[in-house]
Amino acid sequence: MHVRVADAEPAGEKPPSLAAEPEPFRGVVIIEWPAPFGASPYSALSGWHCAVTDAVTGKPVTTCSRITVRADVNEIVTADLTLFADADGNPVLDGDPVPGAGEILTGTFTYAVAGMRVRDAG
């Protein structure tokens, strides 16, 4: 069971420059999807075995259990990532879960997306 300790919501304003990593974004990530299964034009991407990488450090984000991508045509692409959280409600990008009152602490945090790609089928 998970306890939600944080929900970051994007601001309704025009997107600010990402150079200074503005709020409300918690950082910048790259999402890599596995190749679609099968050769049919109806083959779709799977959420299984996605890789999320911190675009600044290059380190993998290993605690992600859910990715919701937002690609509004007049805004930058963002992703709400459900991650482990620490006792203060901050995202934990790697490592072990933090128990809180006998439950694993999680939160949903908004990240700017620097890139998305699909792995080769090989």
TORLUM-159117 format. One record per residue (C-alpha): residue in three letters; residue number from 0; x, y, z. Coordinates in Angstrom, 2 decimals. Each point is the difference from the previous one (the first is absolute). Last residue first. Example, Ala and Ser with C-alpha at 12.3 -4.5 7.8 and 13.67 -1.06 7.14 Angstrom:
NODE, res, n, u, v, w
NODE, Ser, 1, 13.67, -1.06, 7.14 .
NODE, Ala, 0, -1.37, -3.44, 0.66 .
END
This chain:
NODE, res, n, u, v, w
NODE, Gly, 121, 16.86, -5.60, -31.50 .
NODE, Ala, 120, -3.29, 1.94, 0.01 .
NODE, Asp, 119, 1.82, 3.31, 0.30 .
NODE, Arg, 118, -0.92, 2.00, 3.06 .
NODE, Val, 117, -2.60, 2.77, -0.36 .
NODE, Arg, 116, 0.85, 3.57, 0.93 .
NODE, Met, 115, -1.27, 2.83, 2.14 .
NODE, Gly, 114, 1.90, 3.16, 0.77 .
NODE, Ala, 113, 0.46, 2.95, 2.34 .
NODE, Val, 112, -3.24, -0.63, 1.91 .
NODE, Ala, 111, -0.79, 2.48, 2.77 .
NODE, Tyr, 110, -0.79, -1.74, 3.28 .
NODE, Thr, 109, -3.17, 0.05, 2.10 .
NODE, Phe, 108, -0.03, -1.99, 3.23 .
NODE, Thr, 107, -2.44, -2.65, 1.22 .
NODE, Gly, 106, 0.79, -1.27, 3.48 .
NODE, Thr, 105, 0.87, -3.20, 1.79 .
NODE, Leu, 104, 0.61, -1.05, 3.61 .
NODE, Ile, 103, 0.02, -3.76, 0.60 .
NODE, Glu, 102, -2.26, -0.96, 2.90 .
NODE, Gly, 101, 0.62, -0.97, 3.63 .
NODE, Ala, 100, -0.61, 3.51, 1.33 .
NODE, Gly, 99, 2.50, 1.29, -2.56 .
NODE, Pro, 98, 2.43, -2.41, -1.61 .
NODE, Val, 97, 2.53, 1.53, -2.39 .
NODE, Pro, 96, 0.52, -2.06, -3.13 .
NODE, Asp, 95, 3.54, -1.06, -0.92 .
NODE, Gly, 94, 2.35, 1.67, -2.40 .
NODE, Asp, 93, -0.49, 2.25, -2.97 .
NODE, Leu, 92, -1.87, 3.16, -0.94 .
NODE, Val, 91, -1.53, 0.79, 3.41 .
NODE, Pro, 90, -2.43, 2.89, -0.45 .
NODE, Asn, 89, -0.53, 2.42, 2.89 .
NODE, Gly, 88, -2.97, -0.36, 2.37 .
NODE, Asp, 87, 1.95, 0.73, 3.19 .
NODE, Ala, 86, -0.01, -3.67, 1.09 .
NODE, Asp, 85, 1.53, -1.00, -3.33 .
NODE, Ala, 84, -1.94, -0.80, -3.13 .
NODE, Phe, 83, 0.02, -3.01, -2.33 .
NODE, Leu, 82, -1.04, 1.02, -3.47 .
NODE, Thr, 81, -3.14, 0.58, -2.07 .
NODE, Leu, 80, 1.20, 2.05, -2.95 .
NODE, Asp, 79, -2.16, 2.69, -1.58 .
NODE, Ala, 78, 1.62, 0.71, -3.33 .
NODE, Thr, 77, 0.27, 3.31, -1.80 .
NODE, Val, 76, 0.22, 1.08, -3.65 .
NODE, Ile, 75, 0.31, 3.77, -0.41 .
NODE, Glu, 74, -3.16, 1.95, -0.65 .
NODE, Asn, 73, -2.17, 1.13, -2.91 .
NODE, Val, 72, -0.62, -3.46, -1.51 .
NODE, Asp, 71, -0.67, -1.67, 3.35 .
NODE, Ala, 70, 2.22, -3.07, 0.31 .
NODE, Arg, 69, -0.64, -1.41, 3.44 .
NODE, Val, 68, 1.66, -3.32, 0.85 .
NODE, Thr, 67, -1.23, -2.08, 2.95 .
NODE, Ile, 66, 2.67, -2.38, 1.29 .
NODE, Arg, 65, -0.60, -2.50, 2.82 .
NODE, Ser, 64, 2.15, -2.14, 2.30 .
NODE, Cys, 63, 3.21, 2.05, -0.06 .
NODE, Thr, 62, 2.59, -0.95, 2.63 .
NODE, Thr, 61, 2.96, -0.67, -2.30 .
NODE, Val, 60, 0.67, 3.44, -1.50 .
NODE, Pro, 59, 3.16, -0.72, -1.99 .
NODE, Lys, 58, 2.94, 2.38, 0.29 .
NODE, Gly, 57, 0.94, 2.30, -2.88 .
NODE, Thr, 56, 0.50, 2.86, 2.48 .
NODE, Val, 55, -1.95, 2.74, -1.79 .
NODE, Ala, 54, -2.41, -2.09, -2.11 .
NODE, Asp, 53, -0.96, -2.22, 2.96 .
NODE, Thr, 52, -0.82, -3.27, -1.76 .
NODE, Val, 51, -3.29, -1.89, -0.21 .
NODE, Ala, 50, 0.04, -3.45, -1.60 .
NODE, Cys, 49, -3.19, -1.72, -1.08 .
NODE, His, 48, -0.02, -3.76, 0.57 .
NODE, Trp, 47, -3.79, -0.40, -0.13 .
NODE, Gly, 46, -1.89, 3.10, -1.14 .
NODE, Ser, 45, -0.46, -1.59, -3.40 .
NODE, Leu, 44, -0.02, 1.86, -3.29 .
NODE, Ala, 43, -2.63, -0.97, -2.54 .
NODE, Ser, 42, -0.10, -2.40, -2.93 .
NODE, Tyr, 41, -2.79, 0.96, -2.41 .
NODE, Pro, 40, 2.41, 0.36, -2.94 .
NODE, Ser, 39, 0.72, -3.68, 0.62 .
NODE, Ala, 38, 3.60, -1.05, 0.48 .
NODE, Gly, 37, -0.28, -1.51, 3.47 .
NODE, Phe, 36, 0.75, 1.33, 3.48 .
NODE, Pro, 35, 0.66, 3.73, -0.04 .
NODE, Ala, 34, 3.61, 0.90, 0.86 .
NODE, Pro, 33, 0.58, 0.74, 3.68 .
NODE, Trp, 32, -0.52, 3.63, 1.06 .
NODE, Glu, 31, 2.71, 2.42, 1.07 .
NODE, Ile, 30, -0.96, 3.05, 2.07 .
NODE, Ile, 29, 2.44, 2.86, 0.55 .
NODE, Val, 28, -0.45, 2.11, 3.10 .
NODE, Val, 27, 0.23, 3.60, 1.20 .
NODE, Gly, 26, -0.41, 1.12, 3.59 .
NODE, Arg, 25, -2.58, 0.50, 2.74 .
NODE, Phe, 24, -2.11, 2.28, -2.19 .
NODE, Pro, 23, -2.22, 2.45, 1.91 .
NODE, Glu, 22, 2.26, 1.89, 0.12 .
NODE, Pro, 21, 2.77, 1.07, -2.32 .
NODE, Glu, 20, 3.02, -2.08, -1.04 .
NODE, Ala, 19, 2.29, 3.03, -0.61 .
NODE, Ala, 18, 0.48, -0.67, -3.72 .
NODE, Leu, 17, -3.57, -1.27, -0.39 .
NODE, Ser, 16, -1.31, 3.35, -1.22 .
NODE, Pro, 15, -3.55, 0.60, 1.14 .
NODE, Pro, 14, -3.01, -1.80, -1.46 .
NODE, Lys, 13, -3.02, 2.28, -0.49 .
NODE, Glu, 12, -2.12, 0.15, 3.14 .
NODE, Gly, 11, -2.40, -2.61, 1.38 .
NODE, Ala, 10, 2.58, -1.32, 2.47 .
NODE, Pro, 9, 0.72, -3.74, 0.00 .
NODE, Glu, 8, -1.34, -1.99, 2.97 .
NODE, Ala, 7, 2.20, -1.77, 2.53 .
NODE, Asp, 6, -1.74, -2.64, 2.10 .
NODE, Ala, 5, 1.78, -1.09, 3.15 .
NODE, Val, 4, -0.40, -2.49, 2.84 .
NODE, Arg, 3, -1.91, -2.81, -1.68 .
NODE, Val, 2, 0.05, -3.09, 2.22 .
NODE, His, 1, 0.68, -3.29, -1.75 .
NODE, Met, 0, -1.21, -3.51, 0.79 .
END
